[in-house]
Amino acid sequence: MRTGDPVAMNRAALGKVDPSSLPPSPGLPAVIVTCLDARTDPAHVLGLGAGQAAVIRSVGGRVTDRVLDELRALHGLAATMVDPGMRLDVAVMHHTMCGSMMFSDAGIRTQIAANGGLDESIVAEMAIADPNESIRVDCAALVAGLPAGTSVSGYLYTTESGRLDEVVATTTA
């Protein structure tokens, strides 16, 4: 890692949390889908402690087919290992000032796809023109694609103020 030594970073962090006290399943039956942007760390934004929630991070926090597959796998794992009747609570969290907003510009999208070795249609799926609308679209995809009984909600994090606001009230798949 060019920005630091992961082993040294780990040694400095030892003792802050007792890893043997953390269960393999999160303390809350929650999964947060959010952006890769460092400003949107759910532990910071939501005040979560270690091991409280599972987090899936994707470009823009978008719900892609791959994210849906990961959520289905988590649901299957929870139903198999914890409780057959367990249903997840999935929260989508997008944010203002997201780099994925640049993906909406066709010229920039073409350059991103070329420089990233991607098909332009994949980059277009990650585009965010309006974060409130992308939250609604992603929540609808979750409701349509996850097992019945899964709770889905959507939030917008304003990076400038640190405020989180509900965009999609809790809905059940």
Rosetta constraint file for C-alpha pairs under 8 A:
AtomPair CA 1 CA 5 HARMONIC 6.30 0.50
AtomPair CA 1 CA 6 HARMONIC 7.00 0.50
AtomPair CA 4 CA 9 HARMONIC 7.45 0.50
AtomPair CA 5 CA 9 HARMONIC 6.12 0.50
AtomPair CA 6 CA 10 HARMONIC 6.05 0.50
AtomPair CA 7 CA 11 HARMONIC 6.25 0.50
AtomPair CA 8 CA 12 HARMONIC 6.29 0.50
AtomPair CA 9 CA 13 HARMONIC 6.34 0.50
AtomPair CA 10 CA 14 HARMONIC 6.18 0.50
AtomPair CA 17 CA 50 HARMONIC 7.36 0.50
AtomPair CA 18 CA 22 HARMONIC 7.23 0.50
AtomPair CA 22 CA 50 HARMONIC 7.61 0.50
AtomPair CA 22 CA 51 HARMONIC 6.05 0.50
AtomPair CA 23 CA 27 HARMONIC 7.62 0.50
AtomPair CA 23 CA 51 HARMONIC 7.26 0.50
AtomPair CA 25 CA 51 HARMONIC 7.66 0.50
AtomPair CA 25 CA 78 HARMONIC 7.98 0.50
AtomPair CA 26 CA 30 HARMONIC 7.44 0.50
AtomPair CA 26 CA 51 HARMONIC 5.15 0.50
AtomPair CA 26 CA 52 HARMONIC 4.89 0.50
AtomPair CA 26 CA 53 HARMONIC 4.87 0.50
AtomPair CA 26 CA 54 HARMONIC 6.05 0.50
AtomPair CA 27 CA 51 HARMONIC 6.13 0.50
AtomPair CA 27 CA 52 HARMONIC 4.39 0.50
AtomPair CA 27 CA 53 HARMONIC 6.36 0.50
AtomPair CA 28 CA 52 HARMONIC 5.49 0.50
AtomPair CA 28 CA 53 HARMONIC 5.64 0.50
AtomPair CA 29 CA 53 HARMONIC 6.98 0.50
AtomPair CA 29 CA 87 HARMONIC 7.57 0.50
AtomPair CA 29 CA 88 HARMONIC 5.48 0.50
AtomPair CA 29 CA 89 HARMONIC 6.01 0.50
AtomPair CA 30 CA 53 HARMONIC 5.30 0.50
AtomPair CA 30 CA 54 HARMONIC 6.32 0.50
AtomPair CA 30 CA 88 HARMONIC 5.92 0.50
AtomPair CA 30 CA 89 HARMONIC 4.66 0.50
AtomPair CA 30 CA 90 HARMONIC 5.79 0.50
AtomPair CA 30 CA 91 HARMONIC 7.45 0.50
AtomPair CA 31 CA 53 HARMONIC 5.86 0.50
AtomPair CA 31 CA 54 HARMONIC 4.70 0.50
AtomPair CA 31 CA 55 HARMONIC 5.50 0.50
AtomPair CA 31 CA 56 HARMONIC 7.20 0.50
AtomPair CA 31 CA 88 HARMONIC 7.06 0.50
AtomPair CA 31 CA 89 HARMONIC 6.19 0.50
AtomPair CA 31 CA 90 HARMONIC 4.82 0.50
AtomPair CA 31 CA 91 HARMONIC 6.31 0.50
AtomPair CA 32 CA 42 HARMONIC 7.63 0.50
AtomPair CA 32 CA 53 HARMONIC 7.20 0.50
AtomPair CA 32 CA 54 HARMONIC 6.35 0.50
AtomPair CA 32 CA 55 HARMONIC 4.78 0.50
AtomPair CA 32 CA 56 HARMONIC 6.15 0.50
AtomPair CA 32 CA 90 HARMONIC 5.82 0.50
AtomPair CA 32 CA 91 HARMONIC 4.83 0.50
AtomPair CA 32 CA 92 HARMONIC 5.97 0.50
AtomPair CA 32 CA 93 HARMONIC 7.06 0.50
AtomPair CA 33 CA 55 HARMONIC 6.01 0.50
AtomPair CA 33 CA 56 HARMONIC 4.82 0.50
AtomPair CA 33 CA 57 HARMONIC 5.79 0.50
AtomPair CA 33 CA 58 HARMONIC 7.46 0.50
AtomPair CA 33 CA 61 HARMONIC 5.81 0.50
AtomPair CA 33 CA 62 HARMONIC 7.70 0.50
AtomPair CA 33 CA 63 HARMONIC 7.64 0.50
AtomPair CA 33 CA 90 HARMONIC 7.30 0.50
AtomPair CA 33 CA 91 HARMONIC 6.15 0.50
AtomPair CA 33 CA 92 HARMONIC 4.84 0.50
AtomPair CA 33 CA 93 HARMONIC 6.11 0.50
AtomPair CA 34 CA 40 HARMONIC 7.20 0.50
AtomPair CA 34 CA 42 HARMONIC 7.97 0.50
AtomPair CA 34 CA 55 HARMONIC 7.50 0.50
AtomPair CA 34 CA 56 HARMONIC 6.45 0.50
AtomPair CA 34 CA 57 HARMONIC 5.01 0.50
AtomPair CA 34 CA 58 HARMONIC 6.39 0.50
AtomPair CA 34 CA 60 HARMONIC 6.99 0.50
AtomPair CA 34 CA 61 HARMONIC 3.92 0.50
AtomPair CA 34 CA 62 HARMONIC 7.34 0.50
AtomPair CA 34 CA 92 HARMONIC 6.10 0.50
AtomPair CA 34 CA 93 HARMONIC 4.90 0.50
AtomPair CA 34 CA 94 HARMONIC 5.94 0.50
AtomPair CA 35 CA 40 HARMONIC 6.60 0.50
AtomPair CA 35 CA 57 HARMONIC 5.24 0.50
AtomPair CA 35 CA 58 HARMONIC 5.20 0.50
AtomPair CA 35 CA 59 HARMONIC 5.41 0.50
AtomPair CA 35 CA 60 HARMONIC 4.54 0.50
AtomPair CA 35 CA 61 HARMONIC 3.75 0.50
AtomPair CA 35 CA 62 HARMONIC 7.38 0.50
AtomPair CA 35 CA 93 HARMONIC 7.48 0.50
AtomPair CA 35 CA 94 HARMONIC 6.47 0.50
AtomPair CA 35 CA 95 HARMONIC 7.79 0.50
AtomPair CA 36 CA 40 HARMONIC 7.35 0.50
AtomPair CA 36 CA 57 HARMONIC 5.32 0.50
AtomPair CA 36 CA 58 HARMONIC 5.61 0.50
AtomPair CA 36 CA 59 HARMONIC 5.71 0.50
AtomPair CA 36 CA 60 HARMONIC 6.87 0.50
AtomPair CA 36 CA 61 HARMONIC 7.00 0.50
AtomPair CA 37 CA 41 HARMONIC 7.66 0.50
AtomPair CA 37 CA 60 HARMONIC 7.88 0.50
AtomPair CA 37 CA 98 HARMONIC 7.68 0.50
AtomPair CA 39 CA 159 HARMONIC 6.97 0.50
AtomPair CA 40 CA 44 HARMONIC 7.63 0.50
AtomPair CA 40 CA 45 HARMONIC 6.53 0.50
AtomPair CA 40 CA 95 HARMONIC 7.42 0.50
AtomPair CA 40 CA 157 HARMONIC 7.66 0.50
AtomPair CA 40 CA 159 HARMONIC 7.78 0.50
AtomPair CA 41 CA 45 HARMONIC 6.12 0.50
AtomPair CA 42 CA 46 HARMONIC 5.44 0.50
AtomPair CA 42 CA 47 HARMONIC 7.33 0.50
AtomPair CA 42 CA 48 HARMONIC 6.96 0.50
AtomPair CA 42 CA 55 HARMONIC 7.79 0.50
AtomPair CA 43 CA 47 HARMONIC 5.18 0.50
AtomPair CA 43 CA 48 HARMONIC 4.45 0.50
AtomPair CA 43 CA 49 HARMONIC 6.47 0.50
AtomPair CA 43 CA 50 HARMONIC 7.81 0.50
AtomPair CA 44 CA 48 HARMONIC 6.91 0.50
AtomPair CA 45 CA 162 HARMONIC 7.13 0.50
AtomPair CA 45 CA 164 HARMONIC 7.89 0.50
AtomPair CA 48 CA 52 HARMONIC 6.17 0.50
AtomPair CA 48 CA 53 HARMONIC 7.58 0.50
AtomPair CA 56 CA 67 HARMONIC 7.50 0.50
AtomPair CA 57 CA 61 HARMONIC 6.01 0.50
AtomPair CA 58 CA 62 HARMONIC 6.15 0.50
AtomPair CA 58 CA 63 HARMONIC 7.85 0.50
AtomPair CA 58 CA 67 HARMONIC 7.81 0.50
AtomPair CA 59 CA 100 HARMONIC 7.01 0.50
AtomPair CA 59 CA 126 HARMONIC 6.55 0.50
AtomPair CA 60 CA 94 HARMONIC 6.69 0.50
AtomPair CA 60 CA 98 HARMONIC 6.66 0.50
AtomPair CA 60 CA 99 HARMONIC 7.30 0.50
AtomPair CA 60 CA 100 HARMONIC 5.41 0.50
AtomPair CA 60 CA 126 HARMONIC 6.35 0.50
AtomPair CA 60 CA 127 HARMONIC 7.49 0.50
AtomPair CA 60 CA 128 HARMONIC 7.27 0.50
AtomPair CA 61 CA 92 HARMONIC 7.25 0.50
AtomPair CA 61 CA 93 HARMONIC 6.72 0.50
AtomPair CA 61 CA 94 HARMONIC 5.82 0.50
AtomPair CA 62 CA 94 HARMONIC 7.98 0.50
AtomPair CA 62 CA 126 HARMONIC 6.01 0.50
AtomPair CA 62 CA 134 HARMONIC 7.73 0.50
AtomPair CA 62 CA 138 HARMONIC 6.60 0.50
AtomPair CA 63 CA 67 HARMONIC 5.53 0.50
AtomPair CA 63 CA 68 HARMONIC 6.60 0.50
AtomPair CA 63 CA 138 HARMONIC 5.43 0.50
AtomPair CA 63 CA 141 HARMONIC 7.28 0.50
AtomPair CA 63 CA 142 HARMONIC 7.56 0.50
AtomPair CA 64 CA 68 HARMONIC 6.31 0.50
AtomPair CA 64 CA 125 HARMONIC 7.57 0.50
AtomPair CA 64 CA 126 HARMONIC 7.96 0.50
AtomPair CA 65 CA 69 HARMONIC 6.21 0.50
AtomPair CA 66 CA 70 HARMONIC 6.27 0.50
AtomPair CA 67 CA 71 HARMONIC 6.21 0.50
AtomPair CA 68 CA 72 HARMONIC 6.15 0.50
AtomPair CA 68 CA 142 HARMONIC 7.14 0.50
AtomPair CA 68 CA 145 HARMONIC 6.95 0.50
AtomPair CA 68 CA 146 HARMONIC 7.39 0.50
AtomPair CA 69 CA 73 HARMONIC 6.15 0.50
AtomPair CA 70 CA 74 HARMONIC 6.20 0.50
AtomPair CA 71 CA 75 HARMONIC 6.13 0.50
AtomPair CA 71 CA 146 HARMONIC 7.63 0.50
AtomPair CA 72 CA 76 HARMONIC 6.12 0.50
AtomPair CA 72 CA 146 HARMONIC 6.48 0.50
AtomPair CA 72 CA 147 HARMONIC 7.60 0.50
AtomPair CA 73 CA 77 HARMONIC 6.07 0.50
AtomPair CA 74 CA 78 HARMONIC 6.06 0.50
AtomPair CA 75 CA 79 HARMONIC 6.05 0.50
AtomPair CA 75 CA 86 HARMONIC 7.93 0.50
AtomPair CA 75 CA 87 HARMONIC 6.99 0.50
AtomPair CA 75 CA 88 HARMONIC 6.59 0.50
AtomPair CA 76 CA 80 HARMONIC 5.99 0.50
AtomPair CA 77 CA 81 HARMONIC 5.80 0.50
AtomPair CA 77 CA 82 HARMONIC 7.73 0.50
AtomPair CA 78 CA 82 HARMONIC 5.08 0.50
AtomPair CA 78 CA 83 HARMONIC 6.36 0.50
AtomPair CA 78 CA 84 HARMONIC 7.38 0.50
AtomPair CA 78 CA 86 HARMONIC 6.70 0.50
AtomPair CA 79 CA 83 HARMONIC 4.92 0.50
AtomPair CA 79 CA 84 HARMONIC 4.01 0.50
AtomPair CA 79 CA 85 HARMONIC 6.33 0.50
AtomPair CA 79 CA 86 HARMONIC 5.73 0.50
AtomPair CA 79 CA 87 HARMONIC 7.83 0.50
AtomPair CA 80 CA 84 HARMONIC 5.94 0.50
AtomPair CA 82 CA 86 HARMONIC 7.51 0.50
AtomPair CA 87 CA 149 HARMONIC 5.95 0.50
AtomPair CA 87 CA 150 HARMONIC 5.15 0.50
AtomPair CA 87 CA 151 HARMONIC 7.48 0.50
AtomPair CA 88 CA 149 HARMONIC 7.98 0.50
AtomPair CA 88 CA 150 HARMONIC 5.20 0.50
AtomPair CA 88 CA 151 HARMONIC 6.34 0.50
AtomPair CA 89 CA 150 HARMONIC 5.99 0.50
AtomPair CA 89 CA 151 HARMONIC 4.58 0.50
AtomPair CA 89 CA 152 HARMONIC 6.04 0.50
AtomPair CA 90 CA 150 HARMONIC 7.34 0.50
AtomPair CA 90 CA 151 HARMONIC 5.96 0.50
AtomPair CA 90 CA 152 HARMONIC 4.85 0.50
AtomPair CA 90 CA 153 HARMONIC 6.48 0.50
AtomPair CA 91 CA 152 HARMONIC 5.81 0.50
AtomPair CA 91 CA 153 HARMONIC 4.88 0.50
AtomPair CA 91 CA 154 HARMONIC 5.52 0.50
AtomPair CA 91 CA 155 HARMONIC 7.33 0.50
AtomPair CA 92 CA 135 HARMONIC 6.74 0.50
AtomPair CA 92 CA 138 HARMONIC 7.47 0.50
AtomPair CA 92 CA 139 HARMONIC 6.95 0.50
AtomPair CA 92 CA 152 HARMONIC 7.70 0.50
AtomPair CA 92 CA 153 HARMONIC 6.26 0.50
AtomPair CA 92 CA 154 HARMONIC 4.59 0.50
AtomPair CA 92 CA 155 HARMONIC 6.10 0.50
AtomPair CA 93 CA 135 HARMONIC 7.44 0.50
AtomPair CA 93 CA 154 HARMONIC 5.96 0.50
AtomPair CA 93 CA 155 HARMONIC 4.81 0.50
AtomPair CA 93 CA 156 HARMONIC 5.73 0.50
AtomPair CA 93 CA 157 HARMONIC 6.74 0.50
AtomPair CA 94 CA 131 HARMONIC 6.45 0.50
AtomPair CA 94 CA 135 HARMONIC 6.68 0.50
AtomPair CA 94 CA 155 HARMONIC 6.49 0.50
AtomPair CA 94 CA 156 HARMONIC 5.16 0.50
AtomPair CA 94 CA 157 HARMONIC 6.20 0.50
AtomPair CA 95 CA 131 HARMONIC 6.80 0.50
AtomPair CA 95 CA 156 HARMONIC 5.27 0.50
AtomPair CA 95 CA 157 HARMONIC 4.50 0.50
AtomPair CA 95 CA 158 HARMONIC 5.70 0.50
AtomPair CA 95 CA 159 HARMONIC 6.46 0.50
AtomPair CA 96 CA 131 HARMONIC 6.98 0.50
AtomPair CA 96 CA 156 HARMONIC 7.38 0.50
AtomPair CA 96 CA 157 HARMONIC 6.52 0.50
AtomPair CA 96 CA 158 HARMONIC 5.23 0.50
AtomPair CA 96 CA 159 HARMONIC 5.82 0.50
AtomPair CA 96 CA 160 HARMONIC 7.85 0.50
AtomPair CA 97 CA 101 HARMONIC 7.57 0.50
AtomPair CA 97 CA 159 HARMONIC 7.01 0.50
AtomPair CA 98 CA 128 HARMONIC 7.95 0.50
AtomPair CA 99 CA 103 HARMONIC 7.65 0.50
AtomPair CA 100 CA 104 HARMONIC 7.50 0.50
AtomPair CA 100 CA 126 HARMONIC 6.48 0.50
AtomPair CA 100 CA 127 HARMONIC 5.18 0.50
AtomPair CA 100 CA 128 HARMONIC 5.52 0.50
AtomPair CA 101 CA 105 HARMONIC 7.96 0.50
AtomPair CA 101 CA 127 HARMONIC 5.86 0.50
AtomPair CA 101 CA 128 HARMONIC 4.66 0.50
AtomPair CA 101 CA 129 HARMONIC 5.48 0.50
AtomPair CA 101 CA 130 HARMONIC 7.86 0.50
AtomPair CA 102 CA 108 HARMONIC 6.67 0.50
AtomPair CA 102 CA 109 HARMONIC 7.25 0.50
AtomPair CA 102 CA 127 HARMONIC 7.25 0.50
AtomPair CA 102 CA 128 HARMONIC 7.78 0.50
AtomPair CA 103 CA 108 HARMONIC 6.42 0.50
AtomPair CA 103 CA 109 HARMONIC 4.86 0.50
AtomPair CA 103 CA 112 HARMONIC 7.82 0.50
AtomPair CA 103 CA 123 HARMONIC 6.60 0.50
AtomPair CA 103 CA 124 HARMONIC 6.38 0.50
AtomPair CA 103 CA 126 HARMONIC 7.08 0.50
AtomPair CA 103 CA 127 HARMONIC 4.66 0.50
AtomPair CA 103 CA 128 HARMONIC 6.95 0.50
AtomPair CA 104 CA 108 HARMONIC 7.92 0.50
AtomPair CA 104 CA 109 HARMONIC 6.77 0.50
AtomPair CA 104 CA 124 HARMONIC 6.93 0.50
AtomPair CA 104 CA 127 HARMONIC 5.19 0.50
AtomPair CA 104 CA 128 HARMONIC 6.35 0.50
AtomPair CA 104 CA 129 HARMONIC 5.83 0.50
AtomPair CA 105 CA 109 HARMONIC 5.89 0.50
AtomPair CA 106 CA 110 HARMONIC 6.12 0.50
AtomPair CA 107 CA 111 HARMONIC 6.53 0.50
AtomPair CA 108 CA 112 HARMONIC 6.10 0.50
AtomPair CA 109 CA 113 HARMONIC 6.09 0.50
AtomPair CA 109 CA 120 HARMONIC 6.78 0.50
AtomPair CA 109 CA 123 HARMONIC 6.53 0.50
AtomPair CA 109 CA 124 HARMONIC 7.09 0.50
AtomPair CA 110 CA 114 HARMONIC 6.18 0.50
AtomPair CA 110 CA 120 HARMONIC 6.15 0.50
AtomPair CA 111 CA 115 HARMONIC 5.94 0.50
AtomPair CA 112 CA 116 HARMONIC 5.79 0.50
AtomPair CA 112 CA 118 HARMONIC 7.97 0.50
AtomPair CA 112 CA 123 HARMONIC 7.51 0.50
AtomPair CA 113 CA 117 HARMONIC 5.80 0.50
AtomPair CA 113 CA 118 HARMONIC 4.65 0.50
AtomPair CA 113 CA 119 HARMONIC 5.92 0.50
AtomPair CA 113 CA 120 HARMONIC 5.17 0.50
AtomPair CA 113 CA 123 HARMONIC 6.33 0.50
AtomPair CA 114 CA 118 HARMONIC 6.35 0.50
AtomPair CA 114 CA 119 HARMONIC 7.83 0.50
AtomPair CA 114 CA 120 HARMONIC 7.88 0.50
AtomPair CA 118 CA 122 HARMONIC 6.78 0.50
AtomPair CA 118 CA 123 HARMONIC 7.26 0.50
AtomPair CA 119 CA 123 HARMONIC 7.03 0.50
AtomPair CA 120 CA 124 HARMONIC 6.21 0.50
AtomPair CA 121 CA 125 HARMONIC 6.36 0.50
AtomPair CA 122 CA 126 HARMONIC 6.84 0.50
AtomPair CA 123 CA 127 HARMONIC 6.60 0.50
AtomPair CA 128 CA 134 HARMONIC 6.14 0.50
AtomPair CA 129 CA 134 HARMONIC 7.65 0.50
AtomPair CA 130 CA 134 HARMONIC 6.22 0.50
AtomPair CA 131 CA 135 HARMONIC 6.11 0.50
AtomPair CA 131 CA 156 HARMONIC 7.27 0.50
AtomPair CA 132 CA 136 HARMONIC 6.45 0.50
AtomPair CA 132 CA 156 HARMONIC 6.94 0.50
AtomPair CA 132 CA 167 HARMONIC 6.52 0.50
AtomPair CA 133 CA 137 HARMONIC 6.17 0.50
AtomPair CA 134 CA 138 HARMONIC 6.00 0.50
AtomPair CA 135 CA 139 HARMONIC 6.03 0.50
AtomPair CA 135 CA 154 HARMONIC 5.85 0.50
AtomPair CA 135 CA 155 HARMONIC 7.12 0.50
AtomPair CA 135 CA 156 HARMONIC 7.76 0.50
AtomPair CA 135 CA 167 HARMONIC 7.20 0.50
AtomPair CA 135 CA 168 HARMONIC 7.44 0.50
AtomPair CA 136 CA 140 HARMONIC 6.17 0.50
AtomPair CA 136 CA 154 HARMONIC 7.16 0.50
AtomPair CA 136 CA 167 HARMONIC 7.42 0.50
AtomPair CA 136 CA 168 HARMONIC 6.43 0.50
AtomPair CA 137 CA 141 HARMONIC 6.32 0.50
AtomPair CA 138 CA 142 HARMONIC 6.32 0.50
AtomPair CA 139 CA 143 HARMONIC 6.21 0.50
AtomPair CA 139 CA 152 HARMONIC 6.38 0.50
AtomPair CA 139 CA 153 HARMONIC 6.58 0.50
AtomPair CA 139 CA 154 HARMONIC 6.47 0.50
AtomPair CA 139 CA 168 HARMONIC 7.45 0.50
AtomPair CA 140 CA 144 HARMONIC 6.16 0.50
AtomPair CA 141 CA 145 HARMONIC 5.89 0.50
AtomPair CA 142 CA 146 HARMONIC 5.63 0.50
AtomPair CA 142 CA 152 HARMONIC 6.98 0.50
AtomPair CA 142 CA 173 HARMONIC 7.45 0.50
AtomPair CA 143 CA 150 HARMONIC 7.61 0.50
AtomPair CA 143 CA 152 HARMONIC 6.71 0.50
AtomPair CA 143 CA 171 HARMONIC 7.57 0.50
AtomPair CA 143 CA 172 HARMONIC 6.73 0.50
AtomPair CA 143 CA 173 HARMONIC 4.29 0.50
AtomPair CA 144 CA 173 HARMONIC 6.57 0.50
AtomPair CA 146 CA 150 HARMONIC 6.67 0.50
AtomPair CA 146 CA 173 HARMONIC 6.47 0.50
AtomPair CA 147 CA 173 HARMONIC 6.56 0.50
AtomPair CA 148 CA 172 HARMONIC 7.26 0.50
AtomPair CA 148 CA 173 HARMONIC 4.85 0.50
AtomPair CA 149 CA 172 HARMONIC 5.59 0.50
AtomPair CA 149 CA 173 HARMONIC 5.39 0.50
AtomPair CA 150 CA 172 HARMONIC 5.51 0.50
AtomPair CA 150 CA 173 HARMONIC 5.18 0.50
AtomPair CA 151 CA 170 HARMONIC 6.22 0.50
AtomPair CA 151 CA 171 HARMONIC 5.63 0.50
AtomPair CA 151 CA 172 HARMONIC 4.52 0.50
AtomPair CA 151 CA 173 HARMONIC 6.35 0.50
AtomPair CA 152 CA 169 HARMONIC 7.95 0.50
AtomPair CA 152 CA 170 HARMONIC 5.38 0.50
AtomPair CA 152 CA 171 HARMONIC 5.20 0.50
AtomPair CA 152 CA 172 HARMONIC 6.09 0.50
AtomPair CA 152 CA 173 HARMONIC 7.22 0.50
AtomPair CA 153 CA 166 HARMONIC 7.87 0.50
AtomPair CA 153 CA 167 HARMONIC 7.86 0.50
AtomPair CA 153 CA 168 HARMONIC 5.29 0.50
AtomPair CA 153 CA 169 HARMONIC 5.39 0.50
AtomPair CA 153 CA 170 HARMONIC 4.45 0.50
AtomPair CA 153 CA 171 HARMONIC 6.31 0.50
AtomPair CA 154 CA 166 HARMONIC 6.09 0.50
AtomPair CA 154 CA 167 HARMONIC 5.43 0.50
AtomPair CA 154 CA 168 HARMONIC 4.62 0.50
AtomPair CA 154 CA 169 HARMONIC 6.79 0.50
AtomPair CA 154 CA 170 HARMONIC 7.69 0.50
AtomPair CA 155 CA 164 HARMONIC 6.50 0.50
AtomPair CA 155 CA 165 HARMONIC 5.48 0.50
AtomPair CA 155 CA 166 HARMONIC 4.47 0.50
AtomPair CA 155 CA 167 HARMONIC 5.13 0.50
AtomPair CA 155 CA 168 HARMONIC 6.76 0.50
AtomPair CA 156 CA 164 HARMONIC 5.63 0.50
AtomPair CA 156 CA 165 HARMONIC 5.34 0.50
AtomPair CA 156 CA 166 HARMONIC 6.47 0.50
AtomPair CA 156 CA 167 HARMONIC 6.56 0.50
AtomPair CA 157 CA 162 HARMONIC 6.60 0.50
AtomPair CA 157 CA 163 HARMONIC 5.77 0.50
AtomPair CA 157 CA 164 HARMONIC 4.38 0.50
AtomPair CA 157 CA 165 HARMONIC 6.53 0.50
AtomPair CA 158 CA 162 HARMONIC 5.50 0.50
AtomPair CA 158 CA 163 HARMONIC 5.34 0.50
AtomPair CA 158 CA 164 HARMONIC 6.32 0.50
AtomPair CA 159 CA 163 HARMONIC 7.38 0.50
